[in-house]
Amino acid sequence: MANSQIVTATAKLDEPDGAGARQPCLKCSLVSRLPEIVLLALWWPVYSHLQTIATWLTYSALGLGRGTHLGASVEFFIFEVPKVLMLLILIVFGVGIVRTFFTPERTRAILAGKRESAGNVLAALLGIVTPFCSCSAVPLFLGFVQSGVPLGVTFSFLIAAPMINEVAVVLLLGMFGLKVTAIYVGTGLTVAIVAGWVIGRLRMERHLESWVSAMSAGNTAEVEAEGLDWNARFDAGREAVREIVGKVWLFVVLGIAVGAGIHGYVPTNALAGLMGKSAWWSVPLAVILGVPMYSNAAGIVPVVQALLGKGAALGTALAFMMSVIALSLPEMIILRKVLRPRLIGVFIGVVAAGIVLVGYIFNLVM
Amino acid sequence: MKIQILGTGCAKCKALTANAEAAVKQMGLDAEIEKVEDIQEIIKFGVMMTPALAVDGKVKIVGKVASADEIKKLLA
């Protein structure tokens, strides 16, 4: 099957430039995708029975005693790993297709004409759907600044893009449900918008490395990203699954294993004193601890979920998670190539302050 | 012919370089493959996502690891 995929993908490139007019229809693409459609049809029946299967495997097949530490841990692990991986595959596939409509070039074109405020909001929203990988943070940053996207707007994008992505949303949905996911996305967007706006207000342009400011408005590469047919979009979805799930599955398994250990062995409410609402210092501490820790959402969410079950407050847990994902040391080192230390300091400070605030608000409200 | 791989040296850039080398070898082309790792040089190409691949100075692939077959089509 893999071979035939390549043939269809390359055959597409053969078409002369004028072929955009006769795009293959959605229906014809669907027919050639039968194996994937069958898998999709099987998805729900399997997914909806995972709890039953996990319970049976743990207590009947493996014969572990109900109510034991080991039994609770094993059941948690057997249930959560396939659940999260199945959700991940489905959503990453969907998002991979959606992303073929949002290239960084298009996002930049949308943002280039925008003023601040509205621009910050739009940038944060586009940060969610535009393909982003921290290894291309610098070229993306330069591309934005070069074409006249305001600095603060660029930062809104740069904060939102890694923090709110499909992997984070899948894990939150799978392990916490809709409400917490909505809270995370909403507050994450707010932090990105406000932090970007503040950085814009601070007029930090002179704290870019000098060669960045001197950069001429150079040529922009015109690559035929337009006119993809549905076949190519499905290929992009498959590619996204291969690449993203291939990269994060180990984090998921390890994260859930740690979570399972906490779930089974740490006594309920053991963490209430340390990470509970009454410990006012726990929010800033969680944020500070989160900065040097580098993990994507896949590794951290299962751990956070287990912590919550043991008495950690939601605001503290969310703050910890945001800090781990949004503020990472490796990304700062990459950004150091274009930002002077002062601007990096401001970036970390503003975002960290925003996250701490979010943590306190939720500990107060919830 | 000159093929340039643009990227700051991440794993994906290495994969793209390997695929380009394979494509050139399979086609028996006399092409020079150059890795462009300096960020200022990469920006001059107007590229926002790495890795990218340029043939004779023109950017052909952006932000993905193209297979050797895809690259062969570009070079043909």
Interface residues (C-beta under 8 A of the other chain):
Chain A: I6 A9 T10 L13 D14 P104 E105 R108 P131 C133 C135 S136 V138 P139 L140 L142 G143 F144 Q146 W211 M215 G218 N219 T220 A221 E222 V223 A225 E239 K337 V338
Chain B: T8 C10 K12 I39 Q40 I42 I43 K44 F45 G46 V47 M48 M49 T50 A52 V59 K60 I61 V62 G63 K64 S67 D69 E70 K72 K73 L74
